[in-house]
Amino acid sequence: MSEKNQGQQQMRVQAVRVGLDGRPEVIDLGVGESTGAAIRAAIGCRWFDVVRLGPDLDMWIDDEGAVLADAQVNVVATAIARVHGAIWQPFWGVAVFAAHDRDGETVGLSERVKDALLSGAILTGAAAVSR
């Protein structure tokens, strides 16, 4: 295996998953599968979409979440989105928070943003989410 392949295989894309219970947990989107497959598995969905909340914060959500028979609003994810200006709707189901690079590729969260999500500080708007 080449050095480049070894580096790619070991690459970690740390994200934060927020379940319907509101509890955040760190997950890795970069081990062993495509980022899209990892997001689908983390959310538990077939189709997903991204809501760009800022220059270094994306929220991945179930694209069909609102139309499922047992759909539930993710209160914490909706609150985080509203703090960042996404006030037009509630968000349904599990959410995954990650970041993106200047090319739009999904990358891991900075330590600052990850800590703000895990501690709840991101809900106050006091935590700056820039690298």
N, C-alpha and C positions, 0 to 999 in steps of 0.2 A: 504494500500500500504506500502510495507517495505521501510526502510530508503534507502536501496540500489537502489530500483526501483525509489524512489523519486529523488535521486541524478542523476541517469541516465536520467530521464525525464527532469531534469532541466539543463543537460549538454549543454553547448554551444560550438559549433565548428565554430568559426568565420573565415571566408574566405573572399577573395576579388574577386568580379566578375568584369571583364573588358569587356564591350560591344563593339560592332563594332564602336561606336562613340568615343572609347578610354577612356571614363569616368569610373573610378573605384568606386565601391560601396561595403560596408561591407554587407555581408550576413551571415546567420547562417545555417550551414549544419546539426545541431544536434537537431533540434526541431521537434518532431512528426513523423518522418519517417526515413527510412534507409538513410545512407549517400549517397549511390548510387542513390536512388530516388531523394534526394535533389540535387545532382549534375546534374542529367538528367533534372530536372525542371529548375535549374538555367541556364543551357546551352541551353535548349530547343532542346534536341536531344533524339534519341533512344539508341545510342551506344556512349560510351565515352572511352577515353584512358588517361593515365597519362604520363607526361614528367617530369622526376625527374631532376630538375634544380640545386639542391644542397642538402646538408644534412638536410635542414629545409625548402625547398621550392619545391612544386610540382605545375605543371600547368595541370589542367584537361581540355581537349578539346573534341570537337565533332569528333568522329572517322570517321564519314562520311562527315565531313564539306567540304572537298576539292572536293567531287564529286556531291554535290548538284547543281541543276540548277542555283540557285541564290547565289552561294558561294562567300563570300567576305573575303579577308585577314584581319585579326585583326592586324593592324599595330603596336599597342602598345604591345600586347601580343607577337608578333614576335620580337619586339625590346627587350623586357624583356628577352625572351628566348636567344636571341643572346648575350646579355651582360653576360649571364651565360653559354655560350659555345654551345648552341644548334643552330648552324649556318647552318645546312644542308637543311632547308626548311622553307617556311613561314607557319604560322599557321592560320587556317580558323575558322571563327565563334567566338562566345562568349567563353571566357576562364575564368576558376575559379582557383584562387591560394589558396592553403592550405599548410599544412605541414604534416609530418608523424612522428610517433614515431619509436623506434628501432625495433618494430615488423612489421613495414610497414603499420600500421593502420593510417587512416586519422585523423589528429588532427587540432585544431585551430592554426592560425598563432600567433607567438609571437608579442607583441606590437611593437617591433622594425621593424620587417618585414612588418607588417600591415601598420605602419606609412610610411615606405619607399615606399610601393606600392601606398598608397593614395596620397602622396606628389609628386610622380614622381622621388624621389631621387634614387630609385632602377635602373632607366634608366642610371644613370651616372656611375654606378659601384662603387660609393663612399660609398654606404650604405652596410655595412657588413651584411650578412644575416645568422648569426649564433646565437644560443641561448646561 
